Amino acid sequence: MKVLIFGHRLEVGGTQVNAIELSAYLRDACGHQVSYFASAGPMQDLLDSAGINFLPLPDTKSHPSVARMRVIDEIIRLERPDVVHVWDWPQWLDAFLGIQLYRKVPVVVTCMSMVVPSLLPKRALTTFGTPDLVNQARAAGFRRAELIVPPVDVRLNAPDVIDPTAFRKQFGIAEQDVLVVTVSRLTDWMKSESIRRTMDAVRALGSDPRLRFAIVGDGTARSDLEGYARGVNAELGREAIIFSGALLDPRPGYAAADIVVGMGGSAMRGMAFSKPVIVVGEHGFADLFSPETEEYFTFNGMYGLGDGDPSNKHLTAALKRLLESPEERRSLGDFARQYVERHYSIDTIGQKLNELLETAAQSPVRLRHVVHDAVRTASLAVAGRLARRH
């Protein structure tokens, strides 16, 4: 089967890693012919190293993009795929006219957001990343909502795969130091709140000189976050918080960590490295991943919404608990690794995705369904643009 993957701009990010790793799995484990189209960016190196055929698209800041739609149509005309796997609603806006309505190629749409975007098609086969979101989507009228959780390649992300000493040496992390690591895009939207709160927790516990915090990533919020970190470091009188910048391969950061703080795929990769993980979200949410919280995170994903309590007590308490107990760090890390192997292995998720793609490819594109989705999506997109102008 010939599969085209329509991915995000190839900037450094967890969803891009998910899409590329699943593309390689579909080719290597399932025997499909796979090509990947997206706007160029630094993650193209990961595509190239995986040997996946890359078809570049013009970049854009708004969707739908006429320039993109023209190139997409030409790609579909030349490649003649059996099915197209579209990642998230911006790509869907660029794709639905040319791929489904005009070329009549089946699609599977994957959404890894922590909400159900109204712009997504309700009649196409659409996947969401948690059982809770699947339930929400079905209640909202999505006819073919399915579960595809963020996958983790548990062979590439494993405790003994990467030597942690180079990362720790590069950033002056001593053997006795307890290193907290966050791997994240540094953006104001969703991410920066939990990073600031982690810095606040480090400040609160900073009388323990072993505590260090490494932030692996880059983005538009980096300069503000670095300014905040300078204030914390000055108050503590030492370089407790460091920035490594973005790493195309962030595994050395996970390997070097004693504790991982993160959300979504970043939290799960930390778990795959047998690290204890504090899962963060928005509005002050923070909780340890543990046998007591496993059920919550399985249903809701590695994320949560807090009650807005400004005290930061949950994150500080979780970090203090792990800082003081190396035995609990080990036991929770082992538990996390076993959990990821059971639920998020790329072999399990890749097979489920393969079944969905094959089902879509064998299902005829029903014109009335496509027109219904196209009109609905276009109406919502126009309404959104008009609302932003006022």
Buried (B, 14 or more C-beta within 10 A) or exposed (E): BBBBBBBBBBBBBBBBBBBBBBBBBBBEEBEBBBBBBBBBBEBBEBBEEBEBBBBBBEBBEEBBBEEBBEBBBEBBEEBEBBBBBBBBBBBBBBBBBBBBBBBEBBBBBBBBBBEBBBBBBBBBBBBBBBBBBBBBBBEEEBEBBBBBBBBBBBEBBBBEBBEBEEBBEEBEBEEEBBBBBBBBBBBEEBBBBBBBBBBBBBBBBBEEEBBBBBBBBBBEBBEEBBEBBEEBBEEBEEBBBBBBEBBEEBBBBBBBBBBBBBBBBBBBBBBBBBBBBBBBBBEBBBBBBBEEEBEBBBEBBBBBEBEEEEEBEBBBBBBBBBBEEEEBBEBBBEBBBEBBBEBBBBBBBBBBBBEBBBBBBEEEBEEEBBEBBBEBBBEBBEEEEEEEEE
